[in-house]
Amino acid sequence: MFASVASLWFRAFMSSAGVGPLQMVVMKLKKVNPTVIVDSRIMAVQAGLEKITTNAMESHYRRRQRSDRGAITGGCASSQHCSGLGYRSRD
């Protein structure tokens, strides 16, 4: 797993993005795409937005991932699940 993030870490290191290899491995374990986060962090640093943290980017990615998954499945898996979330079922 460390070998898979070596080139990505090198890119982050050379651009002063401040994303370590251990952070990237943890991202993979959390099912966050480290390439997206590192590329975004590099762009943010190059644009002078150093205050945007890697953790904030990860959080935004996970939130977006959850909302996209809900849109694909229609939001609710069953009518019982929907009623627990405050949605009215179509049954």
Secondary structure by P-SEA (a helix, b strand, c coil): ccccaaaaaaaaaaacccccaaaaaaaaaacccaaaaaaaaaaaaaaccccccaaaaaaaaaaaaaaaaaaaacccccaaaaaaacccccc
